[in-house]
Amino acid sequence: MGTQSRSYPTREEQASITDKRLLRGARTRETVLRRAVDVASLEGLEDVSFGRLATDIGMSKAGIQTLFRTKESLQLATIDFARDMFIEAVAGPARNSPHGVRRLRSLIDHWIVYAETPLFQGGCFRVANISYFDSKEGPVRDALFQHQREWYETIGREFRHAVDSGEIAEIDVDLAVFQVDAVLCAANTALRLGDHSAVDKVHRTLDGLLRTP
Amino acid sequence: MGTQSRSYPTREEQASITDKRLLRGARTRETVLRRAVDVASLEGLEDVSFGRLATDIGMSKAGIQTLFRTKESLQLATIDFARDMFIEAVAGPARNSPHGVRRLRSLIDHWIVYAETPLFQGGCFRVANISYFDSKEGPVRDALFQHQREWYETIGREFRHAVDSGEIAEIDVDLAVFQVDAVLCAANTALRLGDHSAVDKVHRTLDGLLRTP
């Protein structure tokens, strides 16, 4: 063993080097995607390119390209990353509230904080991108609409629970989900313009849907 | 008079030439703007540039630049042109209906035709552009929001008339306008994806706001 050349690392050393390399790759990936979601929410996913991100974060274009390969993969990874951040900011914390009206209110409250703060520089990621991609078939559009469907299901589940448990009067859940998401998206736009009265309008829309039986 | 050189036109001929030139300029302007509103509704106003339009309609870039001078003037002229087309398609025809509930329903019906047909290749012009410009202060954002305010006022006026004349029960008009516009914008996005159930959801939202006293 003492004769082993030092130019070849041991298996343990090799594993440690691989771990470090993986960690470095993961960190770079996160740095790139953190910037990509801001660019996408401000300028749109079309502006999420290797060159733009390389300039913004001071990395080589080739380095970013190695991590994501194609512009479309980079755009899809950006959508996934935004989705994870959205879940962490909105759906995650709401899980602390019991199903039904309380979780619904928690989801809406967290959504408003998400749009008001905002989590992404340009406000709601989906609102910022769906109007561009809605006319363009392909994986990017599909991923954005998958995100919308998940959100519809998340709030729809709580409306249904509130009706089934007798917390609120019978309503058309599909219509309620459509209306709530519509006013949230409208509020996101109003907030970008500094019109905070839209938040109160969201709450009053929700109140109108949550009438006791 | 018979001695007048034919190389100099008479005052009448000069006027006719000027008219023809003005007419040609106005026609070119219309051709350019007709294409510009489609590009803006599909790709966004950022893509409305002299080069892009020159390629699309087979004109010289310099010719278009002479007519509009700056990219921002071209974008503002595009918004005005879209506004005129919107008024012709939605607000104009609704004027045939008496004020109140009937005009409100006519406005919404024409708006849905406007988004369904669609008048612009990418659907509602405002929805397609507002999410990009809402984070960017300047004349383009101001013009888009002026358009939104006019639309809010148009439907708000009819809601107020319906309440004041006793056609419908008392409602918060500002909230109703916000909700109606929100579901229209959401329906526009749904229609781009081929989801026509959103049209029924718009009508049911409106029905919910137009209850008799």
Interface residues (C-beta under 8 A of the other chain):
Chain A: L42 E43 G44 Q121 G122 G123 V127 A128 N129 I130 S131 Y132 D134 S135 F145 D172 D174 L175 F178 Q179 D181 A182 V183 C185 A186 T189 R192 L193 A198 K201 R204 T205
Chain B: L42 E43 G44 Q121 G122 G123 V127 A128 N129 I130 S131 Y132 D134 S135 F145 D172 D174 L175 F178 Q179 D181 A182 V183 C185 A186 T189 R192 L193 A198 K201 R204 T205
